């Protein structure tokens, strides 16, 4: 079962301001669903998105 978190929890999890999350939603960088007028995010989708953003340096090490 997926774990839905709200924008406050997501901001805390990513150590970002809520406004950054709203900006990313508007820019299509992250996805969420609105339930009763409140944004919710699937924690698995966020973790997958974070993994996709990992970069490696020229020697193949993660940075």
N, C-alpha and C positions, 0 to 999 in steps of 0.2 A: 504494500500500500504506500502511495506517495505521501510525502510530508509537505503540506502547504504551509508556507510562512508568509507573514505580512511584511509590509515595507519597512517597518521598524526593525523586525528581526533580520531582514536581509541587509539593511544598512549596518547593523551591528555585526553581522556575520562577515561582511566584506570590509568593515572598518571604513565606511564611506558615509557621506551626508545623504539624507533622504533626497535632496534636490538632485544629486548625481544620479540616483536610481531613476527618478522621474525623467531626467534628461535622456538617459540611456533607453528608457521605454519609448520616448518620443522619437529617438533616432533609430529605433529598431535594433539596437545592440543586444538587448535582452528581451525576453518575452514573459508575459504574465497574464493572468486572467482577473477580471473584475467580478467579485462576488459581493452582491449587496452594496455596490459602490466602493468597495475596498479592494485594492490590488492584492493579489495573492501570487506566490511564486512556488513552483515545484522545486524543492531542494535538490533533487536528482538532476533536473535540467540545469540549474545554476552550477552544480559541481561539474557537469559535463562541459558546460560553456567555459568554466575556468580551466579545465584540462586542455581544451582546444586552444587556449591562449598561451600555453607554455611555449617558451622559446628555448632554443639551444644555441650555444655559441659555435664557432667554426670547428672546434675539436669534438663536438657532439655532446658536451656536458650541458645539463640544464642550468639556465641562469635565472 
